[in-house]
């Protein structure tokens, strides 16, 4: 139960954080983080799209390098083939620094 509450709070913070990053492209409507399964599900409304888009990080890995944490996306999917291909090309295998507020819970 503690993990679910922690994931809910982290999901809310992540929504605010990601919306700041993508505001030029659209808006993150929903995000659900399941840290036990290393899975993140998101619903986005992107500018120019007529309906919401689902994005799932199906598996990620978190590692510590020095005093920082990094996340690497290992598998993902999307409800739009073009976005799924772009994620495979530009997201998979890249390390992303995890913000300090999220590092302890992912």
C-alpha positions in Angstrom: 0.0 0.0 0.0 2.9 2.4 0.7 4.3 1.8 -2.8 0.9 2.7 -4.3 0.7 5.9 -2.3 4.2 6.8 -3.2 3.6 6.2 -6.9 0.4 8.3 -6.8 2.3 11.3 -5.3 5.2 10.8 -7.7 2.7 10.6 -10.7 1.2 14.0 -9.7 4.6 15.6 -9.4 5.7 14.0 -12.7 2.6 15.4 -14.5 3.5 19.0 -13.4 7.2 18.5 -14.4 6.5 16.9 -17.8 3.8 19.5 -18.6 6.5 22.2 -18.1 8.8 20.4 -20.6 6.2 19.8 -23.3 4.0 22.8 -23.1 4.9 23.8 -26.7 3.8 20.4 -28.0 0.7 19.7 -25.9 -0.3 18.6 -22.4 0.1 15.5 -20.3 -3.5 14.7 -19.1 -2.8 11.6 -17.0 0.2 9.7 -15.7 0.4 6.5 -13.7 3.7 5.3 -12.3 4.1 1.7 -11.1 7.6 1.7 -9.7 7.4 -2.0 -8.7 6.9 -3.0 -12.3 9.1 -0.2 -13.8 6.2 1.0 -15.9 4.7 4.4 -16.7 1.5 5.0 -18.5 0.6 8.4 -19.9 -2.3 10.1 -21.8 -1.3 13.2 -23.8 -3.2 15.7 -25.8 -0.7 16.9 -28.5 -1.2 20.0 -30.5 -2.7 19.2 -33.9 -4.0 15.7 -32.9 -7.7 15.3 -32.8 -7.7 12.8 -30.0 -5.6 11.9 -27.0 -2.5 9.7 -27.4 -1.5 6.9 -25.1 2.2 6.4 -24.3 3.5 3.6 -22.2 7.0 3.2 -20.9 6.8 -0.6 -20.5 10.1 -1.0 -18.9 12.8 1.3 -17.5 16.0 0.8 -15.5 17.3 3.3 -12.9 21.0 3.4 -12.1 23.2 5.5 -9.9 26.3 7.1 -11.4 28.2 9.1 -8.8 25.7 11.1 -6.8 23.0 11.2 -9.5 20.3 8.7 -10.7 19.6 8.1 -14.4 16.7 6.3 -16.1 17.0 4.3 -19.3 13.9 3.3 -21.3 14.1 -0.3 -22.4 10.7 -0.8 -23.9 7.8 1.5 -24.8 4.7 1.7 -26.9 2.2 4.4 -28.1 -1.2 4.5 -29.7 0.3 6.3 -32.8 2.7 4.3 -35.0 4.7 7.4 -35.8 5.3 8.2 -32.1 6.2 4.6 -31.3 8.8 4.7 -34.0 10.2 8.0 -32.8 10.4 6.7 -29.3 12.3 3.7 -30.4 14.7 5.9 -32.4 15.3 8.6 -29.9 14.4 7.3 -26.5 15.4 3.7 -26.1 18.8 3.1 -24.6 19.4 6.8 -23.7 20.2 7.8 -20.2 18.1 10.6 -18.7 19.0 12.2 -15.4 16.2 11.7 -12.9 15.1 14.9 -11.1 16.0 14.8 -7.4 12.3 14.8 -6.3 11.8 11.5 -8.3 15.1 9.8 -7.7 14.1 8.2 -4.4 10.9 6.7 -5.6 11.7 5.3 -9.1 
